[in-house]
Each structure stands twice: as structure tokens, then as C-alpha cells.
Amino acid sequence: MATTILVVEDEPAIAELVAVNLSFAGYKVLRAADTIQAETLIRAEQPDLILLDWMLPGSSGVQFAKKLRADDRTRDIPIIMLTARSEEGDKVEGLESGADDYMTKPFSPKELMARIKAVMRRRAPQLTEETVDICGLSLDPSTHRVSGGEQGLDLGPTEFRLLHFFMTHPERVHSRSQLLDQVWGDHVYVEERTVDVHIRRLRQSLSASGHDRHVETVRGSGYRFTARPSSG
């Protein structure tokens, strides 16, 4: 599933240039000319990253970034601020508003792609195409292959996404509701017990190589993927 990027930019030429380059790079692109359109799109389909212009009609990009960070549903979406402002104080203000990075116009498409990849690696590693290796368990997002040692492991699509999220966030405890939001998406309505079913299937798939022990149940809290042997 392609990573979705929302471009909030009121200058049509810049919005078109950015959207075309993102599409060529394999991203799904949503476009908004102001924060009102942006909010509508976010409610319909939460993006994986937002490219946010500073100077917008109505509410500014800085104000909108603060609003996104104050909302539980959107506070973790990576934001890259796009602006013609180049003074150090402006950059500080942009970053303090909640932006993860700051790009001054004009910028090259190549630099923009590099910045997007860097922010995604830092904030949403489960959405990148980089191979993850932990304790002899290897997952390659680009080929959708998983191996334990020298043995190939067969995982269903949901179990694959679940394992990818776990392996890119090791040692952290995730509640069932958090896993539903991160793996299924907050726009998909399924019961929390669904998580337990897929955890069980994931463990069954990993048991062939002995890596099922790394998926721990944390009583009263949820699940975590650990690099240490576990009896959980």
C-alpha cells in the first residue's frame, strides 16, 4: 500500500510540481489549497505525512501544525514545513509549532524526496522500504518476504504489516487500539479482539523458526516485540 502524502499549498504551480514528483516516486498524493480543505481530507483519509506551506489563506501553516499536534488523532503525523521564510527565527518558530523538518523555497525535488525519506525513517519507519533484521529474523518490505535464519516464513498480509510495525518499534508496548490504528488504520472499524486473532496467527507463522517467542503479551497493556528471549 502506497504511502499517502498530503500537500497543503495554495500556489498551483508549486503544488503541481510537488505532486508530480511525489507521484513519480510512488507516493499517493492528496492536495489542499488551504487548511479547511486539508482538514476535510484528513478526516476522510489520514495521510502518512504532510507537506505544509507556511503562508496559506485563512489559518497559517504554523497555526495548523499546532492544531494537528494538539489532536490525538493527528499528533503523530510527520510534518515538513515549506516556506519562503529563511531567517533563523522563522525556522525555529516552524519547528516549535510541531514541524519535523523545514524546507526553504525554492527547493529541488531531489532534496524534497531525501527530506521526506529521512523524516519517514525517523517518525514512521514501518512505512519505509528498508529491510529490518532482528535476532536472525529478516523482513523485506519491498519483496514482502520474511525469513528466520535461512528459512523462509509464510505470512498473510495483515500479519506481515503487524510484524513490520513491531520490528520497527521494538521493545515498546502497544495496546490493541494502538495496533488497530497503526496497522489497520484509524478509518477501519474492527473489534479489538481482531488483534488477538492476528497475533495468534503471527506467532504460528514465526514458530517455524522459533521467533514466535519475541512477540510478548504484556498483561493488561497489550503486546510488544522484544529482541530478548521471552516466556510470555
C-alpha positions, 0 to 999 in steps of 0.5 A, a space after each residue: 500500500 502506497 504511502 499517502 502524502 498530503 500537500 497543503 499549498 495554495 500556489 498551483 504551480 508549486 503544488 503541481 510540481 510537488 505532486 508530480 514528483 511525489 507521484 513519480 516516486 510512488 507516493 499517493 498524493 492528496 492536495 489542499 489549497 488551504 487548511 479547511 480543505 486539508 482538514 476535510 481530507 484528513 478526516 476522510 483519509 489520514 495521510 502518512 505525512 504532510 507537506 505544509 506551506 507556511 503562508 496559506 489563506 485563512 489559518 497559517 501553516 504554523 497555526 495548523 501544525 499546532 492544531 494537528 499536534 494538539 489532536 490525538 488523532 493527528 499528533 503523530 503525523 510527520 510534518 515538513 514545513 515549506 516556506 519562503 521564510 529563511 531567517 533563523 527565527 522563522 525556522 525555529 518558530 516552524 519547528 516549535 509549532 510541531 514541524 519535523 523538518 523545514 524546507 526553504 523555497 525554492 527547493 529541488 525535488 531531489 532534496 524534497 524526496 531525501 527530506 521526506 525519506 529521512 523524516 519517514 525513517 525517523 517518525 514512521 519507519 514501518 512505512 519505509 522500504 528498508 529491510 529490518 533484521 532482528 535476532 536472525 529474523 529478516 523482513 523485506 518490505 519491498 519483496 514482502 518476504 520474511 525469513 528466520 535464519 535461512 528459512 523462509 516464513 509464510 505470512 498473510 498480509 495483515 500479519 506481515 504489516 503487524 510484524 513490520 510495525 513491531 520490528 520497527 518499534 521494538 521493545 515498546 508496548 502497544 495496546 490493541 487500539 494502538 495496533 488497530 490504528 497503526 496497522 489497520 488504520 484509524 478509518 477501519 472499524 474492527 473489534 479489538 479482539 481482531 488483534 488477538 486473532 492476528 497475533 495468534 496467527 503471527 506467532 504460528 507463522 514465526 514458530 517455524 523458526 522459533 521467533 514466535 517467542 519475541 512477540 510478548 503479551 504484556 498483561 493488561 497493556 497489550 503486546 510488544 516485540 522484544 529482541 530478548 528471549 521471552 516466556 510470555 
